[in-house]
């Protein structure tokens, strides 16, 4: 019999795939090449993104940097909208949540930021199935740091072996496994269902 009592899921690229291409395209409409320039700066200075995700960099400071990278051709309001319209719902995966909810505690564990939360994904209906949202910018830790996984354990009051973690990034799953969790590296909905079944998960 499975020891798993808690299913912990990543958000981005599991429940809601994201794509920065529309952001690049929209920025290019302000000025030719602006999107590519922004994308390059964003990736080369990924520590800015990570610092914002961990709640270390205030939202206003992050936005100032972002607007500088767009040469201040975009208003703050418009940037927030463009920056947050990168998500779509993977309904083949989110449709599993109400089924899993019948037998397991559900936790969302995500590296995310306050802008994406407020303007990008917080109104998705499927969020109601989660008992707790563990968000990097609120807990001050980001995957693969142990602190974010420990925040989930602090909520459940259960040992590591009671948790199953689903994430599309193998490094983040391995970090969970190092704490005694079980884990699945997400590829697509069908392989996820097979993996869950193989681990004795009822849905």
Secondary structure, DSSP 8 states (H G I E B T S, - for coil): -----EEEE--BTTTB-B-SHHHHHHHHTTSTTHHHHHHHHHHHTHHHHHHHHTT-S-HHHHHHHHHHHTTT-S-HHHHHHHHHTTB---HHHHTTHHHHHTTSEEEEEE---HHIIIIIITT-GGGGG-SEEEEHHHHT--TTSHHHHHHHHHHH---GGGEEEEES-HHHHHHHHTTT-EEEE---HHHHHHHHHHTT---
